[in-house]
Amino acid sequence: MGSYALPRSALRRPLRALLPALLVGAMAATGALTAPSAQAAESPLGAAAAQSGRYFGTAIASGRLGDSAYTSIASREFNMVTAENEMKIDATEPQRGQFNFSAADRVYNWAVQNGKKVRGHTLAWHSQQPGWMQSLSGSALRQAMNDHINGVMAHYKGKIAQWDVVNEAFADGSSGARRDSNLQRTGNDWIEVAFRTARAADPSAKLCYNDYNVENWTWAKTQAMYNMVKDFKQRGVPIDCVGFQSHFNSGSPYNSNFRTTLQNFAALGVDVAITELDIQGASPTTYSNVVKDCLAVSRCLGITVWGVRDTDSWRSGDTPLLFDGNGNKKSAYPAVLDALNGGSTTPPDGGGNEGAGAIKGVASGRCLDVPSAGTADGTEVQLWDCNNATNQQWTYTSAGELRVYGNKCLDAAGTSNGAKVQIYSCWGGDNQKWRLNSDGSISGVQSGLCLDAVGAGTSNGTRIQLYSCWNGTNQHWTVSS
């Protein structure tokens, strides 16, 4: 996206009803199985995110770096920086073959000097092209695109954590089509070519595709992007990550299936990132939910808000950020900080067990059970009447394992929908590590998918599988002590 360039038509999507969140308070009951709390509540935002190996970043404008209030907040709070406009095509190559990195370097140097990493944004885009590029077409434009990618990436080779290689290539609306742009008219393979060019230019950078209005899993634009990424992964096109801009507003509201979207993309074998977050009205609940969605997906790299204060936002009238125009923390700030402090990827190593109990399905009232008290590796777990037997007693360890019998772990036999859930000798793999989420779901660290009663079944013997998290009661669990 660009801070100026997202068309207002993109903001006019039908208002969708939000799926209700089912909160399961019993997970905090005395004697219940609970996730180990963080050793200390970290602040500010970047430090809190770093507990789970993630970042919390912001967009920086070079023209505001002389504003001490602006830089004070940015330096204190964030650990990742995206140049707001300074690394875009018109800024870095104003004349063909003549690169100018003065503004971009100012942002980059400020970030590095303040101990922050940098996301590159963006290399190939239909918008904010200089006049000389707009006048080209066909093979000449394709060559100019490749030359631009090579020139910019050569300047920053080895210095940029992630590059938004291609930005906003899909059309708005329900068609699921590619956007009709001058780049698209060079041939449908232009996105693939851009990624292959970028990989050759800087093999160490993560290469991302970035877009807006792709957060809702049901939307055609989301599905079109998903199908492209799936095709690229199958054919070996070098794509490493997908960026979800996340400009939430009344026309394109947050929907609780955003977590499903992130999980489904991650299951393709790419990282995901929330790249340009701003929320109309800065709802604390929505901000918290977005953070929790990222924390629930092991391949979510981090979150970037698009600007520091409301007055720095391209949507300043929507007051969408965490700090007001005077630099004061808004009510969304502590909501974000609380969410970051409650959602580390792997619980801190306390060296011991963190509580035991029977894991009970909310929909069924039945317990997670090892059939016939079996102990063999590969025994699939099921629902069964709760009986307090040892084959229903699970211990959540400081390593994030769910252990039964002391030496067998709840184990995911795959990373896709329908993968069986079994017991297996504990060996420390990510497929044996789990998150106990605040909404009552239990998700796999490796897959990001949720423990799910097959077919929403509630009867004895119902198998347990991995499945995309969708907030159903067959994916919600509580604990009886």
C-alpha positions in Angstrom: 0.0 0.0 0.0 1.0 3.6 0.1 0.1 6.0 2.7 -1.6 8.2 0.1 -2.5 5.7 -2.6 -5.2 3.3 -1.4 -8.3 4.2 -3.5 -11.3 5.2 -1.4 -13.3 2.7 -3.4 -11.2 0.0 -1.7 -12.7 1.1 1.7 -16.3 0.5 0.6 -17.0 -3.1 1.3 -20.3 -4.4 2.7 -20.4 -4.3 6.5 -20.1 -7.9 7.7 -21.3 -9.0 11.1 -18.5 -10.0 13.4 -18.5 -13.6 14.6 -19.1 -13.8 18.3 -16.1 -14.7 20.4 -16.7 -17.6 22.8 -14.7 -16.9 25.9 -14.0 -19.8 28.2 -13.3 -18.5 31.7 -12.9 -21.9 33.3 -9.4 -22.2 32.0 -8.3 -20.0 34.8 -9.9 -22.1 37.5 -8.0 -23.3 40.5 -6.1 -26.5 39.6 -6.9 -26.1 36.0 -4.5 -26.5 33.1 -3.3 -23.0 32.2 -0.6 -21.5 30.0 2.4 -20.4 32.0 2.4 -16.6 32.3 5.2 -14.5 31.0 8.0 -14.1 33.5 7.4 -10.4 33.5 5.0 -8.1 31.7 7.3 -6.4 29.2 6.9 -2.9 27.8 7.1 -1.1 25.5 5.5 -2.6 22.4 8.6 -3.9 20.7 10.0 -5.6 23.8 6.6 -7.2 24.5 6.4 -8.6 21.0 10.0 -9.8 21.1 9.1 -12.2 23.9 7.4 -14.4 21.3 10.1 -13.8 18.7 7.9 -11.3 16.8 8.3 -7.6 16.1 6.0 -4.6 16.6 6.8 -1.9 14.1 5.7 1.3 12.5 5.9 3.3 9.3 8.4 6.2 9.4 8.4 9.3 7.2 11.8 10.9 6.6 10.2 14.4 6.8 9.1 13.8 10.4 12.5 12.7 11.7 13.1 16.3 12.9 10.1 16.1 15.2 11.4 15.1 18.6 8.1 14.0 19.9 7.6 11.7 16.9 11.1 10.2 17.1 10.9 9.8 20.9 7.8 7.6 20.6 9.1 5.7 17.6 12.4 5.0 19.2 10.9 3.9 22.4 8.0 1.7 21.2 8.9 -0.1 18.0 11.6 -2.6 16.9 10.8 -2.7 13.2 10.6 0.2 10.7 9.0 0.5 7.2 9.7 3.6 5.1 6.3 5.1 4.5 7.0 6.4 1.0 10.8 6.7 0.7 11.5 3.3 -0.8 8.8 3.4 -3.4 9.5 3.5 -7.1 9.0 7.3 -7.7 11.3 8.1 -4.7 14.1 5.7 -5.5 14.3 6.0 -9.3 12.9 9.4 -10.3 14.7 9.2 -13.7 15.2 5.9 -15.5 18.5 4.4 -14.4 19.2 7.3 -12.0 18.6 6.1 -8.4 18.2 8.4 -5.5 18.3 6.9 -2.0 18.8 10.0 0.1 15.3 10.0 1.7 15.3 6.2 2.0 18.7 6.1 3.5 17.6 8.7 6.1 14.9 6.4 7.3 17.1 3.3 7.1 20.0 4.9 9.0 17.7 6.3 11.7 16.2 2.8 12.2 19.6 1.1 12.4 21.1 3.7 14.7 18.1 3.2 17.0 18.5 -0.6 17.0 15.6 -1.5 14.7 15.3 -3.8 11.7 13.8 -2.5 8.4 11.1 -3.8 6.0 11.5 -2.8 2.4 8.3 -1.3 0.8 7.8 -1.7 -2.2 9.6 -2.8 -5.4 6.8 -3.4 -8.0 3.5 -1.6 -7.9 1.0 -0.1 -10.2 0.9 3.1 -8.2 3.5 5.8 -7.3 5.4 5.1 -10.5 7.5 8.0 -11.9 6.3 9.5 -15.1 9.0 7.8 -17.2 7.8 4.4 -16.0 4.1 5.3 -16.6 5.0 6.0 -20.3 6.4 2.5 -20.9 4.6 -0.7 -21.8 5.2 -4.3 -22.9 8.7 -5.6 -22.8 10.2 -2.2 -22.2 8.2 -1.9 -18.9 9.1 -5.4 -17.9 12.8 -4.7 -18.3 12.4 -1.4 -16.4 10.7 -3.3 -13.6 13.5 -5.8 -13.4 16.1 -3.1 -13.5 14.4 -1.2 -10.7 14.3 -4.3 -8.5 17.9 -5.0 -9.1 19.0 -1.5 -8.5 17.2 -1.0 -5.2 18.0 -4.4 -3.8 21.6 -4.0 -4.7 21.8 -0.8 -2.7 20.3 -2.5 0.4 21.6 -6.1 -0.2 21.9 -8.0 3.1 20.3 -5.1 5.1 16.6 -5.5 4.7 14.7 -8.1 6.7 11.7 -8.4 4.4 10.9 -6.9 1.0 7.3 -6.2 -0.3 8.3 -7.3 -3.7 4.9 -6.9 -5.3 2.1 -4.7 -3.9 -1.7 -4.7 -4.5 -1.9 -6.8 -7.7 -5.4 -8.1 -7.3 -8.6 -6.2 -8.1 -11.2 -5.1 -5.6 -14.6 -6.5 -5.6 -15.9 -10.0 -6.1 -14.2 -11.0 -9.4 -11.0 -12.5 -7.9 -9.2 -11.1 -10.9 -5.9 -9.5 -11.3 -5.8 -5.7 -11.2 -5.8 -4.2 -14.7 -2.5 -2.3 -14.5 0.4 -1.4 -16.8 2.4 -4.1 -15.1 -0.3 -6.7 -15.5 -0.5 -5.9 -19.2 3.1 -6.9 -19.7 1.9 -10.5 -19.1 0.3 -12.6 -16.4 3.7 -13.9 -15.3 4.9 -10.5 -14.2 4.6 -11.2 -10.4 6.5 -14.5 -10.7 9.2 -12.7 -12.7 9.5 -10.0 -10.0 10.0 -12.6 -7.3 12.6 -14.5 -9.2 14.4 -11.3 -10.0 14.3 -10.3 -6.3 15.6 -13.7 -5.1 18.6 -13.4 -7.4 19.2 -9.8 -6.3 19.3 -10.5 -2.6 19.0 -14.2 -1.6 19.0 -13.3 2.1 15.9 -11.2 2.2 12.4 -12.6 2.9 10.3 -11.9 -0.2 6.7 -10.9 0.4 3.5 -10.3 -1.5 1.5 -7.4 0.1 -2.2 -6.4 -0.3 -5.2 -4.9 1.4 -8.8 -6.2 1.8 -7.5 -9.7 1.9 -8.0 -10.3 5.6 -11.5 -11.8 5.4 -11.2 -15.5 4.4 -14.5 -15.5 2.5 -13.7 -12.7 0.1 -12.8 -13.4 -3.5 -9.7 -11.2 -3.4 -8.4 -13.3 -0.5 -9.0 -16.5 -2.3 -7.4 -15.3 -5.4 -4.3 -14.3 -3.5 -4.3 -17.7 -1.7 -4.5 -19.5 -5.0 -1.5 -17.6 -6.4 0.6 -18.3 -3.3 -0.4 -21.9 -3.4 0.6 -22.1 -7.1 3.9 -20.4 -6.4 4.8 -22.7 -3.6 4.0 -25.8 -5.7 6.1 -24.5 -8.6 9.0 -23.3 -6.6 8.5 -19.6 -7.2 10.6 -17.9 -4.4 7.9 -16.4 -2.2 8.6 -16.4 1.6 5.9 -14.3 3.1 2.5 -12.6 2.6 1.7 -9.2 4.0 -1.8 -8.3 5.2 -2.2 -4.5 5.2 -5.1 -4.7 7.7 -6.7 -1.2 7.1 -9.8 -2.0 9.1 -12.7 0.4 8.8 -16.5 0.5 8.5 -16.3 -0.6 4.8 -13.7 -3.3 5.4 -14.2 -4.3 9.0 -12.2 -6.7 11.1 -13.7 -10.2 11.1 -12.8 -13.0 13.5 -12.0 -15.2 10.6 -8.8 -13.2 10.1 -7.0 -15.8 12.2 -8.2 -18.5 9.8 -6.9 -16.5 6.9 -3.5 -16.2 8.6 -3.4 -19.9 9.5 -4.4 -21.1 6.0 -1.7 -19.0 4.3 0.9 -20.2 6.9 -0.1 -23.8 6.1 1.1 -23.2 2.6 4.6 -22.8 3.9 4.9 -19.1 3.9 5.4 -16.6 6.8 2.6 -14.0 7.3 2.8 -10.5 8.6 0.4 -7.7 9.5 2.1 -4.9 7.5 0.1 -1.6 7.7 -2.4 -1.9 10.6 -4.7 1.0 11.4 -8.2 0.6 12.8 -10.9 3.2 12.4 -11.7 4.6 15.8 -8.8 2.6 17.3 -11.1 0.1 19.1 -9.1 -1.5 21.9 -11.0 -4.8 21.4 -10.2 -5.0 17.7 -6.5 -4.0 18.2 -6.3 -6.7 20.9 -7.9 -9.3 18.7 -5.6 -8.6 15.8 -2.6 -9.0 18.0 -4.0 -12.3 19.4 -4.6 -13.5 15.9 -0.9 -13.0 15.0 0.2 -14.6 18.3 -2.0 -17.7 17.5 -0.1 -18.4 14.3 3.4 -19.5 14.7 4.5 -18.2 11.3 3.2 -14.7 12.0 6.4 -12.6 12.0 5.0 -9.5 13.6 2.8 -6.4 13.3 3.4 -2.9 11.8 1.1 0.0 12.5 1.0 2.5 9.7 2.2 5.6 11.4 3.1 6.8 14.9 0.4 9.3 16.0 -3.1 9.9 14.6 -1.9 13.1 13.1 0.8 11.1 11.2 -1.7 8.8 9.7 -2.8 8.9 6.1 -6.3 8.4 7.6 -5.9 11.0 10.4 -9.7 11.7 10.4 -10.4 8.1 11.4 -8.0 8.5 14.5 -6.8 4.9 13.8 -3.5 4.6 15.7 -2.3 3.9 19.2 -1.2 7.5 20.0 -3.2 10.6 19.7 -1.9 13.8 18.0 -0.3 14.9 21.2 1.6 11.7 21.5 -0.5 10.3 24.4 -1.3 6.6 24.6 -4.9 5.9 23.7 -7.0 3.1 25.3 -6.0 0.7 22.5 -2.3 0.9 23.7 -2.7 -1.1 27.0 -5.0 -3.5 25.2 -2.2 -4.2 22.7 0.4 -4.4 25.4 -1.7 -6.8 27.4 -2.3 -9.0 24.4 1.4 -9.1 23.6 2.4 -10.0 27.1 -0.1 -12.8 27.2 0.8 -14.6 24.0 4.3 -15.8 23.7 5.0 -18.5 21.1 6.7 -20.8 23.6 6.0 -20.5 27.3 9.1 -19.4 29.3 11.2 -22.2 30.5 10.3 -22.6 34.1 11.8 -26.1 34.3 8.7 -27.8 35.5 5.1 -28.6 35.0 2.5 -25.8 34.9 -0.6 -27.6 36.0 -2.6 -30.7 35.1 -6.2 -31.6 34.5 -8.7 -33.1 32.1 -9.3 -31.2 28.9 -13.1 -31.0 28.3 -14.8 -30.1 25.1 -17.2 -27.2 25.4 -19.7 -28.6 22.9 -19.6 -32.2 24.1 -18.8 -32.0 27.8 -16.6 -35.0 27.1 -12.9 -35.2 27.8 -9.8 -35.6 25.7 -9.0 -39.3 26.1 -6.4 -41.9 25.0 -8.5 -44.9 23.9 -8.4 -47.9 26.2 -5.6 -46.2 28.2 -3.2 -47.1 25.4 0.4 -46.1 25.5 1.6 -47.0 22.0 3.1 -44.2 19.8 0.5 -43.2 17.2 -2.6 -43.9 19.3 -5.2 -41.3 18.2 -7.0 -39.3 20.9 -10.8 -39.1 21.1 -13.7 -37.6 23.1 -14.9 -39.8 25.9 -16.9 -39.5 29.1 -14.8 -37.8 31.7 -13.7 -40.3 34.4 -10.6 -38.7 36.0 -8.4 -41.7 34.8 -4.8 -41.2 34.0 -5.4 -41.4 30.3 -7.4 -38.2 30.6 -5.0 -36.2 32.8 -2.9 -33.8 30.8 0.0 -31.7 32.0 1.0 -28.5 30.2 4.8 -28.1 30.5 7.0 -25.1 30.4 8.1 -26.3 26.9 4.5 -26.0 25.7 3.9 -29.7 25.6 0.7 -31.5 26.6 1.8 -34.6 28.4 -0.1 -37.7 29.4 1.4 -40.6 31.5 4.4 -38.3 32.1 6.3 -39.3 29.0 3.9 -39.2 26.1 3.0 -36.0 24.3 0.0 -34.8 22.4 1.4 -35.0 18.8 0.2 -33.6 15.5 0.8 -36.1 12.7 0.7 -33.4 10.0 0.2 -29.7 9.4 -2.9 -29.7 7.2 -6.6 -29.8 7.8 -7.7 -33.2 8.9 -4.2 -34.2 10.3 -4.7 -36.7 13.1 -3.8 -35.9 16.7 -2.2 -38.7 18.6 0.1 -39.5 21.5 3.8 -40.0 20.8 7.0 -40.2 22.8 8.0 -36.6 23.7 11.0 -35.5 21.6 10.7 -31.7 21.6 9.4 -31.1 18.1 7.1 -28.1 17.3 4.4 -30.6 16.3 4.3 -31.5 20.0 3.9 -27.9 21.2 0.6 -26.2 21.8 -0.8 -22.8 22.7 -3.7 -22.5 25.2 -5.4 -19.4 23.7 -7.5 -16.9 25.6 -10.6 -17.8 23.6 -10.5 -21.4 24.8 -9.0 -22.9 21.7 -5.8 -25.0 21.6 -3.6 -24.5 18.6 -0.5 -26.2 17.3 2.7 -24.2 17.3 3.9 -25.8 14.1 0.7 -25.7 12.1 -1.3 -22.8 13.7 -4.4 -25.1 13.4 -6.8 -25.9 16.2 -7.7 -29.0 18.1 -11.1 -29.9 16.6 -13.7 -32.6 17.2 -14.2 -34.2 13.8 -17.5 -33.2 12.2 -18.5 -31.2 15.3 -19.1 -34.6 16.9 -20.0 -34.8 20.6 -20.3 -38.6 21.1 -18.0 -41.0 22.7 -15.3 -42.0 20.3 -15.3 -38.8 18.2 -11.8 -38.4 16.8 -9.8 -35.3 17.3 -8.0 -33.6 14.4 -6.2 -30.4 13.4 -8.4 -27.9 11.5 -8.4 -24.3 10.7 -9.5 -22.2 13.7 -13.0 -20.9 13.1 -14.3 -20.2 16.7 -16.7 -23.2 16.8 -17.6 -24.7 20.1 -16.1 -28.0 18.8 -12.7 -26.2 19.0 -13.2 -24.8 22.5 -11.9 -26.5 25.6 -12.0 -26.0 29.3 -10.5 -27.9 32.2 -12.0 -29.7 35.2 -9.7 -29.9 38.1 
